[in-house]
Amino acid sequence: MSASEKPSSHRREFLAHVATAAAVMAGTACAAPLAAAGLKSAPSGGASRTAPFDDNWTRRVTAAKHKAVFDSPGVDDGLALTHATFFMQGYREQLGAGGDDVVPVVVLRHAGTVIAMNDFLWEKYALGERAKVKDPVTGKDALRNPFLHVSKDDKDPLVSPEASLEGLIASGAVLLVCNKAAMRYAGQMAQKFNRDPEEVRAEIRANIVPGVMLQPSGIYATLRAQDAGCAFMKST
């Protein structure tokens, strides 16, 4: 130590270093629990992330005592709709299960996606011809969705009134449709009819049968239903 240096100046420098180190350690300690919990800072402006598709259906499925998911990658005359109806009827008749105790989930994906589209789309884009579905009334390629509404007076319907989309929705079934397949249809229809792809995508989203919920994909919907406790059944 030179004669010009004083012990008090060294002591002040030492205390300053200690205070700085303590502040850094305190900040690290506060950040560690957040990192361990996988938490992320909120986006600028305080906005929170919103899921693009409705997932609330899983709550009702989870709460149900009896639940099953019916996977429908094809049309096959609406077989998945009939399976879901038989499931509900069987548990209610045999076990006396109440309405909320039995919840079927039907996943319409791949070629089965057209079942979720309304009459407007079936006629405009000739979906009956594409899906090889004949109208049971006319015997020709369907220009309406024959799975949407069925009355008791209809002769030779493809599904029973209870197994129609309207019947299943009224009975408390969960009906899901693959967004990826729907948007693939949109691209194909836009090319075939020389339309703007974005306009056709919006048109298809707007004309999914009310009560049928778009999901990220049919694979996601099928596995998500199993997350909620559903037994799995391959229908088509």
N, C-alpha and C positions, 0 to 999 in steps of 0.2 A: 504494500500500500504506500503510495507516495504521500508526502507530507501535506500536499494540497487536497487530498481526498478525505472526506469526513465520514465516519461510520453511519451517521444519520441518513445520508443520501443513499447508501447501499440498502439500508433497511426499508426506505420508501420504495425503491425499485423492486425489492423482493416482495413486499406486500402487494404491489400493483400486479406482479405476475401471478400471484396466488389468486387474487380476485378475478382476473381474466380466465384462468383455468377453471375456477369454480363455476363461472357463468356458462362456459362451454359445456361442462359436464352436466349442469342442470338442464340445459337445452336438449342435450342428447338423451337424458333420462326421460324427459317429457315426450320426446319423439318416439322412443322405443316401444312403449305400449301401443301406440297407434300403428306402427309398422307390424308389430306382432299380431294385431287384430285384423290386418289386411285392410285397414281403412285408408281412403284416399281423400285428399283435400277436395273441397267442393269446387266445381268449375267457376270461372270468373263470373261475377254477377250473382253468385249464390244459387244458380240453377241446379236442379237435381235431375238425374237421368230418369226417363220414363220409358218403360218397356213398350216396344212397338205393337205387341199383340196381347190380347186379353188372356190372362192366366187365372182369373178368379174362379173359373169352373173347377179348378183342382180342389178348392175348399169344400164344395158340396160333395164331390166324389170322395174325398178323404173322410168326410163325416158319415157317409153311407155305410151300412153294415154289409151289403152285398154289392159288389161292383165288378164289372168286366169291360174290357176294351175289345172291340170287334174291328179288325184291320181289313180295309176294303181297297186294295190297289186296283181292283177291276170293277166293272159294273155288274155283270152276271145277274141281270134281272133284279137287282136290288137285294141280293141274298143277305148282305150284311144288315140291312134294315130289318129283314125278317128274323135273322138270328137275334138281334137285339130285342125285338118284340117277344120272341119265345122265351128269352131269358127273363124278362120282366114278368111275363104271364106265369111262368113256371114257379118262380119264387113267391109270387103273390098267392097263387092258387094252392100250392103245396105247403108252404110255410106260413101263410097268412101275413107275409111281410107288408108293411105299410108303404105308401108311395115314396116317401123320402128314404126308405131303407134299401131300395133297389135302384141303382143308377147305372145304366149302360152307357158306354162311350163308344161312338162310332167314328172311326177315322177314315175320311174319304180322301184318297191320295192317288197319284199316278193316273191311270185311266178312269178310276172311280171318281175323280174330281168333278166330272160333269154332273153328277147327281146333285151337287150343291148349287148348281146354277139355275136361275129362274127361267120361266117360259120365254121371256124376251130374248135371252141369249140362245136358248135352244132353237128358236125360230130364225133369228138373225144370222147365226153362224152354222146352221144345219148340223147341230150337235147329234141329232138322232142318226144321221147318215154316218158321221164320224165314229160314233160309239156303237154303231150297228144295233140300235134299239128301235124296234117297231112300235108304233102307237097301237095299243090293243083295240082301239076303236076303229081306226082306219086301215090297219094292216100295212101301212106305209111307214117310211122313215119318220120317226117322231119329230114333229115341229113344236112340241111342248115337252115339258119335263113330266113324264108319267109317274115319277116317284114323289112329286110334290104334293098333290092333292088327289085323293081317291074317295069317292062317295060310295055308299052302300048299294046304290043302284047301278054302278058301273059294272059292265059285263067283262069277264076275263081280265081283270086288272093284273098288272105285274106284281103288285104287292097289295096286302089288305089295307083297309083304311087305317087300322092301328099301326101298320108298319110304314105308312107314308111319312114323309118328312114332317108334315103338319101334325100327324098323329103322334109321332115319337116326341116331338118338341112339347106337345100338350101333355104328354105322359111323364115328362121330366127327364128325358134322355139328353145326353150331351152330344152334340153333333159338331165335329171338327173337320176342317178341310185344309189341304196342303197349299200354302201360298206359292211355293216354288212351282208346283205343277200348274196352278192357276195362271201364273205369270208366263209359264212356258206356252200354255194354250194361247195366251194373249199374243205372244210373239208370232206364233204360227198363224193365227187368224189375221193378224195385221199384214203378214206377208201374203197370205192367200187372197185377201180382199183389198189389198193395196191401201191399207190404213196406217195412220201414225201409231207406232207401237205404244207410246205413252198414253194416247187417248184410249186405246183398246184396253190397256191395263187398268186404267181408271174406270172404264165401263164395266169390266168384269168385277172389280172390287165392289162397285155400287150395285151389282145385280146378283150377288150371292144371296141365296134364300135367307130371309130374316130368321134369326135364331140359330143359324149355322155360323160358327166362328172360324175365321181365318187363323191359322197358326204358322209359325216360321216354316215348318215342313211337316209332312206326314210322319216322318221318322221321329221328329221331336215330339209330336203329339202322342204317338203310340207309346214311346218310352216315358213321357211325362205322366201319362195315365197309369202306367205301371209304378212310377214313383209314388202315385197317390193310392196305391194298393190294389189296382185292378188285376184280375186274372186276364190272361191273354187268349184270344181266339182268332185264328186266321180264317176269315170268311170268304174271300175271293182270291 
